[in-house]
Amino acid sequence: MLKQISQLHSLRGWIATLSLLGIAIVVIPSLNIFLPQESFFHVPDYIVSLFGKYLCYAMVALAVDLIWGYTGILSLGHGVFFSIGGYAMGMYLMRSIGKEGVYKSDLPDFMVFLDWKELPWYWYGFDNFSFTLLVILILPGLFAFVFGFFAFRSRIKGVYFAIITQAMTFALMLLFFRNNTGFGGNNGLTDFKRILGYSLHEPSTKMGLYVITATLLFLSYVLCRYVVKSKLGRVLTAIRDAESRVMFSGYNTLHYKLFVWTLSACLCGIAGALYVPQVGIINPSEMQPSNSIEMAIWVAVGGRASLGGAFLGAGVVNGAKSWFTVAAPDYWLYFLGSLFIVVTLYFPKGLIGIFTRFSPAEKTKEISR
Amino acid sequence: MSSAETQVKEESVNTMHGCILYVEGVTVSFDGFKALDDLNVYIDDGELRCIIGPNGAGKTTMMDVVTGKTRPDRGTVFFGQNHDLTEMTEYEIAHLGIGRKFQKPTVFQNHTVFENLELAFHTNKNVWMSLTKSLTGEQREKTDEVLETIGLVNQMNLRAGLLSHGQKQWLEIGMLLVQDPRLLLIDEPVAGMTHQETEATVELLKSLAGKHSVVVVEHEMDFIRSIANRVTVLHEGRVLADGKMEDVQNDPKVIEVYLGS
């Protein structure tokens, strides 16, 4: 097993990957904790939180890349899986507020406000962290599995699939906007106090969440890399390029698509669950159609069918977004649109394509030995 | 699953009566147009059969029906005596041992030649096996043999999209070979090939007959003559003539609709 994992990258690739991991979980925390505030190299707390958010987005980008970049199935509904994971974590965080809410009730504030007398049945169990983790791991995948089963069995593909995923996220957003659905309506879930007893306002808790996110992102990356480097990964790209040939070669493509679709949803759900305690809120706007489209843009900008590209795209687009929303909020969407067009026209392999174009490994694939 | 490992359990195809494929009374219509009209074709086990006919005669539709891509409105298609193909999906039919080469060469453009063969290789093709297993040494040897046969040893690490048209045709045939099918359906194998390539293809197909049953659809008359075996002529979704090449060639009905034109 360990041997198989070590073969996922060349030595150079591993050095690069592990250095990135080292920067994320050793260098940045050290610069934050051990350097005095006035030092030039000090990394302020808000930057750590921001990076934590980006890492969640990067995990989403990995998930979208698996299904779109590698398998050729464009999903414009990954916001749903992200939100399911996020809401599950949010419910746990709500329950762990206890009686410290505005109304000093055992129920979450919004339920008191709606004059509900007791907890709805689907909130049961969320005071337990292990149960919550189980829901986070299973529910997004289960939902995706059922949805995907019917869609893929009916051989819905291409733009039609993209449209129904978009409809799915829109429908669920409307559902969650209703107060009666029981997830806090348009305000969503917020005012969290603590996670597992640690205060969410403490910088050390935030740092902990950041390090956990970085570690899980690394593990997700290794998992994705394992998948795309296996024969299964080659079947997936073959489905993308010539599905009927894959079927006539004796593969049940339904199972393959379902597998990668479900895996992708699970990763997205985990990302959502990590995101919520770090930003302190989850509400239905995460299921806005435009959010899911943005996720696809990260991957398109970074480079489809390249896990590194997915990382890069999520980082570049969200970095630009953070800067724009402060410096020139009105121009953000124009910038995003132009970026998308420029990359599609001039860098069909995405930003990562600029690097790999010069890499020796790619060259040997292009030219005969 | 445990017993399966990398080996596939062989499906038994009953060919007791010497026939491997029974196409009986098959009718397929698209918006009222009858692509196949009560078609009856029987392929013997191990035979090499050519199917010819003018455009729109229903040759490709027949292949679509046999491989599960198109469902017939009426009629039955049996593989051996015991497998009703009209009830099965594409991948089940492929797994049973029917390989198909498309009219337009269809290979995985972004995979290397070797990877193309690896994907086609006859082995357990479920998700878990694909995730955890790679080719065994024995399977690699078989793949190398096929690379030799199709003359692409030097190109094995080249992206298939960069091959010439003829090489793609050969790669696709190679993919069928590693799939190790009982029955090969080959649609226009020599389209766009040079004279030498065509000759080599003829040799290859001839060598396959016996071990496999081979059905070739082709326009190219020289090619069919050089294979010189039993020929079936289709016309407007029906069998117009059937027999040895010389007999078919001299059949006035055939001359009228096809050879004469």
Interface residues (C-beta under 8 A of the other chain):
Chain A: V227 S230 K231 L232 R234 V235 T237 A238 D241 A242 S244 R245 V246 M247 F248 S249 G250 Y251 N252 T253 H255 Y256 F259 T364 K365 E366 I367 S368 R369
Chain B: T67 K69 T89 E90 Y91 A94 H95 G99 R100 F102 T106 V107 F108 Q109 N110 H111 T112 E115 E118 L119 A120 H122 K125 N126 V127 S130 L131 T132 K133 S134 N154 Q155 N157 L158 R159 L162 M175 Q179
